[in-house]
């Protein structure tokens, strides 16, 4: 059997399989049950949230057979002629279904002329036609089009939600995964189910056993080693400027992404402050991070002479904002260390 990517293998096939999009699924199910289905929809949201999958499920729930389901890549079929060909085809009756459903992926890529050619059909389509426009950039879809459609905004999953998905899929594939490793994959997934599962797939491909540890996950994905994160956090906590700057230099030598490195450092400082000041959250943080990682966090959080404060977090958040404009990637991080630990 040919290899199948995890995000395709575990793509949802029913509304019940869709995770974290109740604000979209519930109205669609209600419309089907109440036989009040519209003629045009926009599914908007960032990459990897399941826009096309939900569109396919919606079409199937309406009884649409494959012969009456048309998926069009608007990024490569975006001209006036492409849309005219589509609108001419719309008026022929479906082969074996109550609807002919057209899914236009990356709909925001249509040209201005194509949108103009599409408007009349979108406003007054034949009764058997249904359009679903999927887009990652809703602001590029003309208001005249949006006003003729029902617009649904898909939500990005939470870090915890992505970590739970990664853990579940790993289990289905016969693996167990450390909480810290699942959390790292969810962070690197950047709010995308597809990206998180792609990262998991890379990790599984290089796994030496059936248990995925944090170190193995770091190696497979190219993420900064947690020892570099711990070293910088410890140096900041102890007020050791030289050790902090040396650690950053080591991260640069290891060709670590400074943006990802800083994100992980920010996350660790945040957790330390939460453990220090929000005692009710300690149990949930321990469950998310695992006992070993939590022990390190708690040790720094409880240190009476620690230099890590809310001001440290603010300084490093500012560094994250500056990093995207810096010609030297590590420079904002180095400046943040100096600002946090030196008085001059």
Secondary structure, 3 states (H helix, E strand, C coil): CCCCCHHHHCCCCCHHHCCCCHHHHHHHHHHHHCCCCCCEEEEECCCCCCHHHHHHHHHHHCCCCHHHEEEEECCCCCCHHHHHHHHHHHCCCCCCCCCEEEEEECHHHCCHHHHHHHHHHHHCCCCCEEEEEEECCHHHCCHHHHCCCEEEECCCCCHHHHHHHHHHHHHHCCCEECHHHHHHHHHHHCCCHHHHHHHHHHHHHCCCCCEECHHHHHHHHCCCCHHHHHHHHHHHHHCCHHHHHHHHHHHHHCCCCHHHHHHHHHHHHHHHHHHHHCHHHHHHHHHHHCHHHHHHHHHHHCCCCCCCCHHHHHHHHHHHHHHCCCCCCCHHHHHHHHHHHCCC
